[in-house]
Amino acid sequence: GNSVTQMEGPVTLSEEAFLTINCTYTATGYPSLFWYVQYPGEGLQLLLKATKADDKGSNKGFEATYRKETTSFHLEKGSVQVSDSAVYFCALSEDGNNRKLIWGLGTSLAVNP
Amino acid sequence: DGGITQSPKYLFRKEGQNVTLSCEQNLNHDAMYWYRQDPGQGLRLIYYSQIVNDFQKGDIAEGYSVSREKKESFPLTVTSAQKNPTAFYLCASSNWKDLSTDTQYFGPGTRLTVL
């Protein structure tokens, strides 16, 4: 079945460091790929998405490229801020009519000043 | 503002009591979802509904029930049959028929604690 694997956290970085959070997936068909962010005590917010191979999603300085050849959708940011401290979830949207999301386990990021 | 509201933010119940969590959306979305989140386990799908008066079990439906009488509302009841109900519950909605906009939008969540 379809699945998403994220790198385990927690990830701890200093402010202005480069961030990569790895995400790989297994899927049949052509899923859409998503990154969501969850700040402490809150619901999830969509950070970015990509709907087809080689698409790059970007938002708030974060980027991720849909790589079908490596089945990956790694999240990157060139210079993190303390306010980026959160849990990041990678997800894929199954093909077909139900459009359920398959979720990774989340990666916690802590950015120190 | 368009969005999803969940109430209350914190909920406490005694063991053995049923409790209903509210979820309302004014995004005109057809589909709504309930997830449970536990520390270190990501999100697990409880129930989802793609259209009014219809809903489907997710991966962990046992001990839960839902209804979808109105497009805007998708309440979740945690019954006494749910063995470990203490968790953070998240509601989401999406415009699933439009593949270009099938993003799920989330409410702020309800933290349920069973004493």
Interface residues (C-beta under 8 A of the other chain):
Chain A: S32 F34 Y36 G41 E42 G43 L44 Q45 L46 K49 T51 F89 S93 N97 N98 R99 K100 L101 W103 G104 L105 G106
Chain B: I4 Q6 A31 G40 Q41 G42 L43 L45 Y48 Q50 Q56 G58 L90 A92 S94 W96 L99 S100 D102 T103 Q104 Y105 F106 G107 P108 G109
